Amino acid sequence: MRRVALGIFVWLVASISASAATDVQIAQGALSGTVDDGIASFKGIPFAAPPVAELRWRAPQPASAWSGVRDASAFGFICPPAKLSVLAKLKPHLKLPQSEDCLTLNVWSPAASPNAKLPVMVWIYGGSFRNGSSAYPLYDGVELAKHDVIVVSFNYRLGRLGFFDLPALAAEHPGEATGNFGLLDQIAALAWVKRNIEAFGGDPNNVTIFGESAGGMSVNDLMVSPLARGLFAKAISESGLGFGTIPTTAEAQFAATAFAERESATGSSQLATLRSLSVDQIHDDEANSTVTSTAPMIDGTVIADQPTLLFAQGKMAHVPYLTGSNSDEATLMPEFGTTSRQTLDALGDQLAFVRKAYEQEGTLNDDEFGRQIFGDFVFASGAQGLASFAARNGAPAYVYHFDYIADAQRAISEGVGHGGELPYIFGVSGLSRMPGMSIVTKFVTSKDLGIVAMMQDYWTNFARTGNPNGQDLPEWAPTSAAKPQTLVVNDATKTVEGFRKAQIAIAYAGWLKRAGIPVPN
């Protein structure tokens, strides 16, 4: 009887603790969250003022405080996605309400106590800077948070609402950064984390940013942005393109001015005219225009030059850096508007030379050849290259190549597509909440779950110490230009020195030549 009574007492204490964990006080006011599988979550927290009316196309402004206790049990609005985007097509099915009033963030914590000092992982979603949302079910932070880390995700402005460098905007508020509003939102979210995360159990001095695709590109942009210095201590860029170039100030301003002219917005009323447009009017024009610039750009303040050049010059945050890509990134070819044939044709008289390097282990048909070139030129070479620049400037850097195919997919897939590593980072619980995907999780095997556990250990170990290695994990050696190392994730995960060396060297040299950067020895 005493044992039963003791059990009831322990249960009551645990219940009281769980209830208390959902009440958090921050500078803006009190929050009431929820508990899911032992993890406290707080959603829809404003980190900046709604960017509406006169705040449309302005750097994020401070969020207001509130009185009483704010309900933080549900996600906020998603930022309006651009027309024709994947998320826009799926939105009715996913039932994600959208609004320009979307600058909110979410926190998952295993110990919402100011004294916990847990490492913090801040997620940045992808979507070509034209779609995406922190409310996407796959990005649920519960499983990662179980590794004793705080997980944060946030929304940032998209498309022309997020990236718009009209000269009149800079004149409106002299000295205030303009153009890269989506990146400024990301920086504002990180500044909020720095100020408030301790209340949720996080260590404000141990923040890791991580993102995939456009989120991975954002990580690279934040690495070189002086405005983000000191807001994070480590960085993970998943499929972040690496060596891609971004629009110059002149190109971005030309596109913005062309839009204003199409809307007959001129003179002293130019900004008022554009701000009176509906979101649909703005995105309809963006979708139908042949001249547009709706992604990060060189603006001289947020980003001073091409990120690749800044990495090469050592002008980035000198923090531990982890990056990589997947084995079949060519699934993204349609998004780039290209094909294997076009990729091969672009090689011109270098085609035979490149084919020889690629066929060291056997012949390839043209489709396989083109797909491999796309993956190496757009993703793998950039990951290895930026990592080597980071290492050259004194920061530990790690590179991965994700090639583990789930058991149930092996009969229909020859590689891991763009974004295919994400269920292994966030876990299958979020995947099960996605429309039409719950059946997929029924076929997950113990081997698949072993890869999930391994990847989550690597990512959270890195967030904790700057080194992904840990007990019972395959050793992951850091990389350098002199000794390129890659963790190849598959059935026999291990570090490989000089992985795809000949193929990546061709793409690496080509990108550096294009950027005007001497190829390092």
Secondary structure as UniProt FT lines:
FT   HELIX           2..21
FT   STRAND          23..26
FT   TURN            27..28
FT   STRAND          29..32
FT   STRAND          34..36
FT   TURN            37..38
FT   STRAND          39..46
FT   HELIX           53..55
FT   TURN            56..57
FT   STRAND          69..71
FT   TURN            83..84
FT   HELIX           86..94
FT   STRAND          104..109
FT   TURN            114..115
FT   STRAND          118..124
FT   TURN            128..130
FT   TURN            134..135
FT   HELIX           137..139
FT   HELIX           142..145
FT   TURN            146..148
FT   STRAND          150..154
FT   HELIX           159..162
FT   STRAND          163..164
FT   HELIX           167..172
FT   TURN            174..175
FT   STRAND          179..180
FT   HELIX           181..196
FT   HELIX           197..200
FT   STRAND          202..212
FT   HELIX           214..224
FT   HELIX           226..228
FT   TURN            229..230
FT   STRAND          234..238
FT   HELIX           249..262
FT   TURN            263..264
FT   HELIX           267..269
FT   HELIX           270..275
FT   HELIX           279..288
FT   HELIX           307..312
FT   TURN            313..314
FT   STRAND          321..326
FT   HELIX           329..332
FT   HELIX           333..336
FT   HELIX           340..345
FT   TURN            346..347
FT   HELIX           348..350
FT   HELIX           351..358
FT   TURN            359..361
FT   HELIX           366..375
FT   HELIX           376..380
FT   HELIX           381..392
FT   TURN            393..394
FT   STRAND          397..402
FT   HELIX           407..409
FT   TURN            410..412
FT   TURN            418..421
FT   HELIX           422..426
FT   HELIX           428..432
FT   TURN            435..437
FT   HELIX           438..441
FT   TURN            442..443
FT   HELIX           446..465
FT   TURN            471..472
FT   STRAND          485..489
FT   TURN            491..492
FT   STRAND          494..497
FT   TURN            498..500
FT   HELIX           501..515
//
